[in-house]
Amino acid sequence: MNTVRENSLTSNKDKKYLSVIAVLSVAIPVVVAVLFFMPKANTPGIDVSYLPAFHAILNSLTAVALVIGYFNVKRGNVKAHRAAMLAAFSLSAIFLVSYVTYHFLGQRTIYGGDGVLKYIYYFVLLTHIVLAVVIVPLVLLSVYYGITNQLVRHRRISRWTFPIWFYVAVTGVVVYFMISPYYA
């Protein structure tokens, strides 16, 4: 009975939060895209050259937290699962703020490799970017359903969220290592 009720009813409180999630799911990728393509301001004295390495560290830690969360939920350790997933979410939020800061203040770096590696790099980068856009609403919904204890909905969406989020975290690190020789 509870499962049927959970699947068929969305409370007014849920509708408010789901509206916020919808707005964020559109706004975040748009803001990142605008900042990525807008001309860079001359900001003397502000060195953000260390941020790409920091982003790779955050992505690595996110991937680790995701794996820890996955194994804990499979073992039935809900408390450890929740802690790991909230850590992954927090690390991703820090990443997002830092990434936006970097692309607002830093200069764009172009991949300088050639041959087969160039095609691999652009394939990984393109799939990373597309899935990073897709993952925003999935993560927000997974976290919302998890913290509101709507476990049927949480499980249903998290089946998609986990592998995509993990892929985005890992490919973020791969992209960093492939482009790192070309940072100014």
Secondary structure, DSSP 8 states (H G I E B T S, - for coil): -HHHHHHH---HHHHHHHHHHHHHHHHHHHHHHHHHHS-----TT---TTHHHHHHHHHHHHHHHHHHHHHHHHTT-HHHHHHHHHHHHHHHHHHHHHHHHHHHHS--------THHHHHHHHHHHHHHHHHHHHHHHHHHHHHHHHTT-HHHHHHHHHHHHHHHHHHHHHHHHHHHHHGGG--
